[in-house]
């Protein structure tokens, strides 16, 4: 708490933020302003609500403090920056960014608020280091609604990959290094994000759809079409990390992609050893790396998905 204390001009919010954080780390079955205030021996939730909604403090500076703390304690030269989104199901229309949209929290389209997170994942552990609220076009094209919610009169619309690129740039511009970026199909299918990462010399393993098209030395193909051409000897059984039931073993294969720009590019294919189900990833690294390294990076994303499931509500 000493690291962020200076971000609060008054002693009251400084003390209350300590209670808030300790409440979030407690074993309370449900965590909101009401339950945390009661846990902190406060008579009403007004103080906690004031801290989060109206008190004067710089959330972005606190975010930067948290990022420095995480990198300091979890530092790993081969760390992976995982971009992922999570949503909160909401009722009503007043919450900033809320609309009917898909959220993995519910597994379907719901009235929800969605945010994109950046997670630092290394051998010592993983933790969120940045966040961006996704504000849909239904909001950015309605200045009155944005102004009423405190967003300003003309907030610019940004896609989820653009928010991811913004957070990765912020991390790198702060002087930190991450060897890799991982993410799901929302991010892998975005050529602008891939180009930004390549220009910064940052490797990536980003999921893509089976219909995603890639170019090899033999021409342009859909990912699913290339998977059918992989010979049996090209598949390797490798673990993508450990889960609740031990190592996650899959069959993996990589196909080199053609590109005139420097660097190594592959289509990585994952095959479920029981069902035969396939998954696909666009990969880039400044220099060629072993297949096992691409698999490690691909598997790091699952750790973060479990992290979101375990920590849902703390955000």
N, C-alpha and C positions, 0 to 999 in steps of 0.2 A: 504493500500500500504506500510505502514511502516513495516509490517510484512515480506514482501518479498524484500524490497529495498536492503538489504545486499547481495542478490543473484546476483546482477549485479555490476560488477567491475567498469564500467564506468558510468558517469552521463547521457550520451546520451541515452543508452538503458533503464536506470532507468526512465528517464522522458517519453520516448516513450511508455514504457509498461503501464504507467498510462493512456496515451491517448488511447492506444489500449483497455484497460479494460473499460474505460468510453465510448468509441465508441461502444463496444459490449453491454453495458447496455443502450445505447441510443435508440431512436425510429426510427432509420434508417430503411427503408423498406428492404434494402439489405445490408449485412455486409461482406465486404472483404477489402483487403488492400487498394484498390482504394477509396472506399466510406469512410472508416474510416479516411484515410489520408486527404481527402478533408474536412471531418467533423472537423478534428483537425487543419485545416488551414495550412496543409502542401501542397506544390506545386506539389509533385509527391508521388507515393506510395513506392518509393525506400527505404525510412527509415523503414517503416513497414515491407516490405519484408525482409530487412536485419535483423531486429529484430527476425523474425520468422525462417529465414533460415540460417543465418551466424553469428549472434552476439554471443559472448561468455557468456553464463549463464547456470545454471544447472536446467533444467526443472524438474528433479526428486526432487530436494530440494524444488522448488516452489510447486510442487504437495504435498509434505509433509507439507508445511506451510498451504496450503489450507485445507488439511485434519484436521490439528490441529484447524484451525479456525472454520470449520464446526462442529466438535465434541464439541468444547467449547460452541458454540452458540445454537446448536440443541440437546444437550445431552439428551439421553433417555435410561434408563436401559433396556427397551424392544425394542430398535431400531432394525430395519431389514436392513441387507445388501443385496441389490438387485443387482444381476448381469444381465446385459442385453447388447445387442450389437446394434450398429447402423452403417449405411453405408453412404458413400458419392459417388454418381454416378460420374464417371470420364471418360474422353476421353483420349485415348492414352495408353501407356504402361510404362511410366517412373515413375509415382507416386509410392512411396514405397508401396508394398503389393497389388497393383491393379491387378485384373484379373476378368474374368467373374465368378460371384458368386451371390448367393442369398442375397438380401438386403431388409430388411423390409421397408426401405425408399421408394423404388419403388414398393415393393410387388411382385417382380419377379427377375429372374436372369438378372443381368446387369453387365457391366464393372464397377467395384466399388472397393473402399477401405473400409475395415470393421475394426472397433475397438470394444473391449469389455470394458464396463465401470462398475465401482462399485459405487453404490449410497447409501448413508446413509439416511434412511427414519425413522423418528420418529414423535411423536405427534406435535412437533413444526414446522415441515417442512422437506424437503429433498433436498439433494444436492450431486453432484458427488464428490467423494473423490479420485478416482484413475482411470487409463486408461491403456490399453495395446493394441497396434496395432496387429491385426492378420496378420501374414505374411504367406501366403500359401506355400505349398511345391514347387509350380512352381517357387517360388523365392529362397527358402532355398537350392534347388538343383542346383542353377545357381550362383556360386560364383562370376563370372564376373559381372553379373547383380546387385548383392547385393553390390559389391564393388563400382560400378559406382554410386549407389544410396546412398552410405555412410553407409551401414549396416555392413560393415566388410566382411571378406572373407568367414567365416563359421558360419553364424547365425543358431542357432538350431531351428528346427520346434517345435511349441507348439500348441496343439489343443485349442479351445476356453475354454473348461472346465479346462485345465491346466493353462490358463491365469487367469481364475476366481480364481482358488485355490491359485495362486501366489499373487493375489491382496488381497484376504481374509487373507492370512498368513501375508502379509505386514501390514495390518490394525491391526491384533491382536498382532503381534510382537512389534508394536509401543506402546503397553500398553493399547490399547483401548478395550472395550468390546462391543460385539453385541450378543444379545440373539438368533438371527435368521439369516438365509440366505434364500433368495427366488430367483427363476429363472425359465426359461421356459424349454421345453423338451430337448433342447441341453445339459443342465446341469443336469436335473433330470435323464436322461438316462445314465449318466456316473457313474459307480460304484466306480471308483477311487476317484472322487470328493466327493461323499457321504461318503466314508470311511475316507478321510482326515478331513471332518467336524466333523464326529463322534469322531475321535481320539482327536480332540481339544475341545470336549464337546460343540460344537455349534449346536443348533437346525437348522433344515431346513424344508422348504415346497417347493419342487421342482416339477414342472409339468412333467408328463410322458405321453407317447403315450398310446392309447387304447390297443395296442398290448404288452405293457410292462408286464412282468411276475413277480409276487410276490408270496411269500410263506406264507401260513396261517397254522393254526393248522390242517386243512383238506387237505393240499397238495399245489401244485403249480398251479396257475391259471393266465390267462391273466386278465388285469384290467377290460376289457369290460365284461368278463365272470362273474367276481365277482359282477359287478354292477347289473346284472340281478338277483342275488340272494339276494339283499338287500330287506328286508321286508318294507312295507309301513310305519310302525310305526317308522322305524329307521331314516327316513328323517326328517330334521329340517330346517325350514325357518329361514335363518340368513342373515344379511347384511354384505357384504364384503367391506364396506366403502361407501363413498358418491361420486357421479359423477356429471356431469353437470345437470342431471335431478333428483338429490336426491339420496337416498340410493339404492345400488345395491343389491336387494334381490334375492337369489337363494335358492334352496333346497340342503342340504348338508348331507352327511353320511360318517362315518369313519369305517374302518374294521381293526382290530388288525392284525399285521403281526407277524409271528413266527421268532425269532432270538435268538441264545444262548447268544449273547453279551448283556451287560447292556444297559438300556435305553428303551424308549417307541417308537414303530414304528407302523405307520398306513398307509393305503391307503385311502386318502381323495378323495371323489367323489363329484363333483359339477353338479347339474342339473338345466338347464334353465327352469324357471317356465312357459315360454310361448311356447318354441319350444321343450323342452325335451332333448336338446343337452347336452351331458355329457363331462366333463373334469376330469382329474385324476392327483393326486399329491402323490409323495412319501414323507412321513413325519417322522422326527425323533426329539426327545427331550430327554435330560438326565433324566427327570422325566415326568410322565404323566401330560398332560395339558388338559383343557376343549376344546371341539370341537370349541367353539367360538374363542379361541385363534389361532387355526390353520387357521380358516377362515380369521381372521384379517391379519395374515401373508401372506396368499395367495392373499388377496386383495391389499396388499401394492405394489405388482408388477405392478398393473394397474396404480397407481399413477406415477410410474417411466416412464411407457410407454407414459403417457400424458406429462410428463416432457420432454422427448426426442422430442415429437412432437412440444411442445411449444418452446423448445430451440434449435431446429435443425439449424445448421449453426454456432451457438456459439462455437461448438466443432471444 
